[in-house]
Amino acid sequence: VRVAPLVRVAPLVRVAPLVRVAPLVRVASVVRVASLSDMRSITLEEQRNEVSGRISGEEMLVLGDTQPASLLVIDTRPHHQFQTGSLINAWNVPGEVWVKEGDSPGGSEEGGALLSVLEQAKERATDKTVVVMGTKAAHHVTVQVCEQLVGAGVERVAALHGGVEVFQTTGQLVVPSPAAS
């Protein structure tokens, strides 16, 4: 009888995840966690062209649960979409306020409105991480808002990867009170 020699296998090395999930994360199932944290669809070219980083829904929930005072969420969807459901404490400033073709801040009435919004955003963003969210279909608007904020000197800005749709099945979206917008 021949016995095969023992094969030594290197021990598994555990790698710490990029984000530690706090026990307060309100995610109902593993399937939802996977959809909230799936950022595989970002190409290297997209990453190189974006001024700000991206944040997954899961990372955003962790930050909101563990350090709520350090998070400012700006929802760039039109007011009627915002009223159908948004994240608690999100600030609704529709994309059309931020992005006017051909306008420069202060150069017209609309540009003056943009300048006012940028000043408010800078004030609200002091010592906070700013997450800009919109719809997945209008991700270009989210990116443009991030660029405006970074250009105005806001330091920690990220776009929500996958748009507000990543929260539609999680129970995180609530109908805001009229005073919230």
Summary of the structure (lengths in Angstrom):
residues: 181
radius of gyration: 20.3
end to end distance: 79.5
largest distance: 91.2
contacts: 482
relative contact order: 0.19
helix: 39%
strand: 12%
